[in-house]
């Protein structure tokens, strides 16, 4: 125990973050540095993450306000990569 590691993505960035007690800060920073500079992508973890993403996509389809916001961005940023 002693901490929490998570991540999220948007169209423009990916954010990794940790929440730890002060006494675990050095270890948490080492972990984030490893993620950024020495990433590993084991096949089984990639497959697990694919399943998570597919579930998130299904949830997204059930969230009309998210869909409407994407349509808005497509109109506002037409012709720009942010529209995709």
N, CA, C and O of each residue as an XYZ file, in Angstrom:
336
protein
N       0.802     -1.181      0.000
C       0.000      0.000      0.000
C       0.847      1.248      0.000
O       2.051      1.207     -0.256
N       0.219      2.322      0.282
C       0.927      3.578      0.409
C       0.794      4.513     -0.761
O       1.309      5.630     -0.704
N       0.114      4.102     -1.840
C       0.025      5.015     -2.962
C      -0.976      4.601     -4.010
O      -1.607      3.548     -3.928
N      -1.100      5.468     -4.998
C      -2.065      5.291     -6.068
C      -1.438      5.820     -7.347
O      -0.951      6.950     -7.372
N      -1.441      5.030     -8.401
C      -0.907      5.413     -9.705
C      -2.016      5.264    -10.725
O      -2.714      4.250    -10.749
N      -2.183      6.280    -11.577
C      -3.211      6.199    -12.601
C      -2.820      7.081    -13.774
O      -1.789      7.753    -13.744
N      -3.649      7.073    -14.805
C      -3.400      7.880    -15.993
C      -4.722      8.183    -16.669
O      -5.725      7.503    -16.451
N      -4.701      9.218    -17.494
C      -5.843      9.505    -18.349
C      -5.333     10.147    -19.626
O      -4.218     10.666    -19.677
N      -6.163     10.104    -20.648
C      -5.783     10.700    -21.923
C      -6.855     11.672    -22.380
O      -8.027     11.553    -22.022
N      -6.426     12.631    -23.175
C      -7.327     13.532    -23.882
C      -6.880     13.516    -25.336
O      -5.979     12.761    -25.704
N      -7.498     14.334    -26.153
C      -7.069     14.393    -27.548
C      -5.644     14.911    -27.678
O      -4.946     14.578    -28.635
N      -5.213     15.716    -26.728
C      -3.925     16.384    -26.864
C      -2.818     15.859    -25.963
O      -1.648     16.140    -26.223
N      -3.136     15.112    -24.921
C      -2.065     14.653    -24.039
C      -2.474     13.423    -23.233
O      -3.645     13.053    -23.148
N      -1.461     12.821    -22.655
C      -1.647     11.733    -21.698
C      -1.047     12.196    -20.382
O       0.044     12.766    -20.352
N      -1.756     11.952    -19.313
C      -1.297     12.377    -17.992
C      -1.167     11.151    -17.088
O      -2.124     10.399    -16.903
N       0.011     10.965    -16.537
C       0.249      9.938    -15.525
C       0.386     10.660    -14.196
O       1.029     11.707    -14.115
N      -0.209     10.108    -13.169
C      -0.097     10.771    -11.873
C      -0.075      9.759    -10.739
O      -0.545      8.629    -10.865
N       0.485     10.208     -9.637
C       0.539      9.390     -8.431
C       0.001     10.201     -7.266
O       0.076     11.429     -7.244
N      -0.532      9.489     -6.317
C      -0.971     10.100     -5.064
C      -0.372      9.245     -3.955
O      -0.734      8.081     -3.783
N       0.548      9.843     -3.208
C       1.266      9.092     -2.182
C       1.457      9.938     -0.930
O       1.333     11.162     -0.952
N       1.759      9.252      0.145
C       2.181      9.944      1.354
C       3.582     10.501      1.117
O       4.331      9.978      0.291
N       3.929     11.543      1.831
C       5.246     12.169      1.668
C       6.389     11.160      1.733
O       7.371     11.281      1.001
N       6.261     10.184      2.595
C       7.354      9.230      2.783
C       7.604      8.367      1.541
O       8.663      7.749      1.425
N       6.641      8.319      0.608
C       6.794      7.518     -0.609
C       7.062      8.373     -1.852
O       7.059      7.855     -2.969
N       7.291      9.660     -1.667
C       7.449     10.559     -2.809
C       8.611     10.158     -3.714
O       8.452     10.134     -4.935
N       9.768      9.847     -3.149
C      10.918      9.462     -3.975
C      10.606      8.234     -4.823
O      10.930      8.191     -6.010
N       9.987      7.256     -4.217
C       9.640      6.034     -4.955
C       8.615      6.334     -6.054
O       8.701      5.789     -7.155
N       7.655      7.194     -5.752
C       6.641      7.559     -6.741
C       7.273      8.286     -7.922
O       6.938      8.007     -9.073
N       8.178      9.208     -7.649
C       8.854      9.923     -8.732
C       9.707      8.973     -9.565
O       9.752      9.099    -10.789
N      10.378      8.032     -8.923
C      11.147      7.024     -9.663
C      10.238      6.230    -10.600
O      10.613      5.929    -11.733
N       9.060      5.901    -10.125
C       8.108      5.151    -10.946
C       7.674      5.967    -12.154
O       7.633      5.448    -13.270
N       7.350      7.236    -11.946
C       6.954      8.095    -13.066
C       8.094      8.265    -14.071
O       7.863      8.274    -15.280
N       9.309      8.398    -13.575
C      10.469      8.517    -14.464
C      10.629      7.249    -15.292
O      10.905      7.319    -16.489
N      10.456      6.089    -14.659
C      10.524      4.825    -15.403
C       9.455      4.771    -16.489
O       9.729      4.343    -17.610
N       8.247      5.200    -16.163
C       7.173      5.195    -17.160
C       7.514      6.077    -18.356
O       7.222      5.725    -19.499
N       8.127      7.210    -18.090
C       8.424      8.162    -19.160
C       9.656      7.778    -19.978
O       9.662      7.929    -21.200
N      10.690      7.286    -19.313
C      11.966      7.085    -19.995
C      12.342      5.632    -20.253
O      13.238      5.361    -21.051
N      11.674      4.698    -19.592
C      11.965      3.283    -19.800
C      10.658      2.482    -19.863
O      10.462      1.537    -19.100
N       9.775      2.873    -20.779
C       8.484      2.175    -20.827
C       8.639      0.733    -21.304
O       9.512      0.417    -22.114
N       7.787     -0.115    -20.791
C       7.713     -1.512    -21.228
C       6.265     -1.780    -21.616
O       5.338     -1.281    -20.978
N       6.085     -2.557    -22.650
C       4.745     -2.844    -23.140
C       4.547     -4.350    -23.302
O       4.531     -4.860    -24.423
N       4.397     -5.061    -22.184
C       4.155     -6.506    -22.292
C       2.846     -6.770    -23.049
O       1.841     -6.095    -22.824
N       2.874     -7.742    -23.931
C       1.715     -8.043    -24.777
C       0.447     -8.269    -23.958
O      -0.620     -7.786    -24.339
N       0.538     -8.992    -22.842
C      -0.671     -9.268    -22.053
C      -1.264     -7.989    -21.461
O      -2.481     -7.872    -21.320
N      -0.399     -7.030    -21.113
C      -0.891     -5.758    -20.579
C      -1.545     -4.921    -21.680
O      -2.534     -4.230    -21.437
N      -0.994     -4.988    -22.870
C      -1.597     -4.272    -24.000
C      -2.987     -4.828    -24.277
O      -3.927     -4.067    -24.506
N      -3.121     -6.140    -24.256
C      -4.423     -6.758    -24.498
C      -5.430     -6.360    -23.416
O      -6.591     -6.090    -23.723
N      -4.995     -6.322    -22.159
C      -5.885     -5.892    -21.078
C      -6.329     -4.449    -21.288
O      -7.500     -4.120    -21.101
N      -5.396     -3.595    -21.675
C      -5.718     -2.181    -21.873
C      -6.660     -1.992    -23.056
O      -7.522     -1.114    -23.026
N      -6.505     -2.799    -24.089
C      -7.428     -2.732    -25.225
C      -8.859     -2.978    -24.758
O      -9.788     -2.291    -25.184
N      -9.028     -3.962    -23.883
C     -10.363     -4.259    -23.365
C     -10.921     -3.075    -22.573
O     -12.099     -2.738    -22.697
N     -10.080     -2.455    -21.770
C     -10.505     -1.280    -21.000
C     -10.946     -0.168    -21.947
O     -11.983      0.460    -21.735
N     -10.165      0.070    -22.979
C     -10.481      1.140    -23.930
C     -11.781      0.841    -24.670
O     -12.598      1.738    -24.876
N     -11.975     -0.406    -25.067
C     -13.223     -0.761    -25.747
C     -14.432     -0.525    -24.845
O     -15.468     -0.048    -25.308
N     -14.305     -0.853    -23.572
C     -15.394     -0.589    -22.626
C     -15.637      0.906    -22.464
O     -16.783      1.350    -22.394
N     -14.557      1.682    -22.404
C     -14.699      3.133    -22.293
C     -15.389      3.699    -23.529
O     -16.197      4.623    -23.425
N     -15.072      3.148    -24.696
C     -15.712      3.617    -25.925
C     -17.208      3.317    -25.904
O     -18.011      4.130    -26.362
N     -17.583      2.163    -25.380
C     -19.004      1.829    -25.269
C     -19.705      2.792    -24.311
O     -20.818      3.244    -24.581
N     -19.052      3.102    -23.198
C     -19.630      4.042    -22.233
C     -19.787      5.419    -22.872
O     -20.780      6.109    -22.644
N     -18.805      5.807    -23.667
C     -18.833      7.096    -24.348
C     -20.058      7.200    -25.252
O     -20.711      8.242    -25.312
N     -20.362      6.108    -25.956
C     -21.513      6.100    -26.858
C     -22.817      6.336    -26.101
O     -23.802      6.789    -26.685
N     -22.826      6.032    -24.815
C     -24.018      6.229    -23.991
C     -24.023      7.581    -23.284
O     -24.850      7.817    -22.404
N     -23.102      8.470    -23.663
C     -22.989      9.778    -23.022
C     -23.188     10.863    -24.080
O     -22.221     11.304    -24.700
N     -24.422     11.292    -24.290
C     -24.710     12.244    -25.366
C     -23.926     13.553    -25.282
O     -23.542     14.100    -26.316
N     -23.681     14.064    -24.080
C     -22.971     15.340    -23.994
C     -21.536     15.220    -24.507
O     -21.010     16.174    -25.080
N     -20.900     14.075    -24.315
C     -19.557     13.863    -24.864
C     -19.608     13.842    -26.392
O     -18.765     14.440    -27.060
N     -20.592     13.158    -26.922
C     -20.751     13.066    -28.372
C     -21.004     14.451    -28.975
O     -20.418     14.804    -29.998
N     -21.863     15.218    -28.346
C     -22.167     16.563    -28.843
C     -20.920     17.442    -28.802
O     -20.677     18.220    -29.725
N     -20.132     17.321    -27.739
C     -18.907     18.109    -27.655
C     -17.949     17.747    -28.787
O     -17.305     18.628    -29.356
N     -17.851     16.460    -29.117
C     -16.997     16.054    -30.242
C     -17.497     16.639    -31.555
O     -16.700     17.084    -32.381
N     -18.802     16.642    -31.750
C     -19.354     17.247    -32.964
C     -19.024     18.738    -33.021
O     -18.680     19.268    -34.077
N     -19.130     19.400    -31.883
C     -18.786     20.814    -31.796
C     -17.325     21.038    -32.194
O     -17.028     21.939    -32.978
N     -16.419     20.226    -31.658
C     -15.004     20.359    -32.001
C     -14.757     20.107    -33.482
O     -13.922     20.774    -34.092
N     -15.471     19.157    -34.062
C     -15.317     18.894    -35.490
C     -15.688     20.126    -36.308
O     -15.044     20.424    -37.314
N     -16.717     20.836    -35.880
C     -17.131     22.050    -36.591
C     -16.151     23.199    -36.363
O     -15.748     23.873    -37.311
N     -15.775     23.417    -35.122
C     -14.896     24.539    -34.783
C     -13.509     24.363    -35.388
O     -12.920     25.322    -35.888
N     -12.986     23.138    -35.345
C     -11.625     22.874    -35.818
C     -11.594     22.210    -37.190
O     -10.621     21.534    -37.524
N     -12.621     22.387    -37.974
C     -12.687     21.751    -39.295
C     -11.394     21.994    -40.072
O     -10.917     23.124    -40.171
N     -10.838     20.912    -40.622
C      -9.601     21.011    -41.381
C      -8.341     20.956    -40.535
O      -7.237     20.989    -41.078
N      -8.480     20.874    -39.228
C      -7.338     20.828    -38.315
C      -7.326     19.456    -37.631
O      -8.387     18.863    -37.438
N      -6.140     18.939    -37.259
C      -6.090     17.629    -36.589
C      -6.942     17.539    -35.318
O      -7.383     16.447    -34.960
N      -7.182     18.651    -34.636
C      -8.019     18.603    -33.434
C      -9.467     18.243    -33.753
O     -10.223     17.866    -32.857
N      -9.852     18.354    -35.001
C     -11.216     18.006    -35.393
C     -11.413     16.496    -35.479
O     -12.546     16.017    -35.526
N     -10.328     15.758    -35.497
C     -10.424     14.299    -35.665
C     -10.686     13.599    -34.364
O     -10.793     12.373    -34.334
